[in-house]
């Protein structure tokens, strides 16, 4: 086996460690989703509260995200939107970022990665988050 073969072998010692981390990340995400499925953040007093809202009284772009996740996992899209529009709309972008990260690690999908990580896309998301924060606090959305 040549050095190039070893480098591209997904089951080499270095890559096995990498796959263990990937598997751990998938398990942690699955556990977090199961947690949010079974426990309602609206009724559990011990859930963490937004520090920005606590300190300033203003809602951040992510405020309501825990409750929206619980509602989405139960198929209540309307309820999830009532908690936070931006959070729901941003989910596809976050998924695209995760896929982009994986593809970059696998040295695949260069066009997809360059599209998702393009400056215009990133700045659009940042600008939208800022506009959403202003709108939800000024208009009480």
Secondary structure, DSSP 8 states (H G I E B T S, - for coil): --HHHHHH-TTSHHHHHHHHHHHHHHHHHHHHHHHHHHS-TTT-TTS---HHHHHHS---TTTTHHHHHHHHHTT-HHHHHHH-HHHHHHHHHHHHHHHHHHHHHTT--HHHHHHHT-HHHHHHHHHHHHHHHHHHHHS--
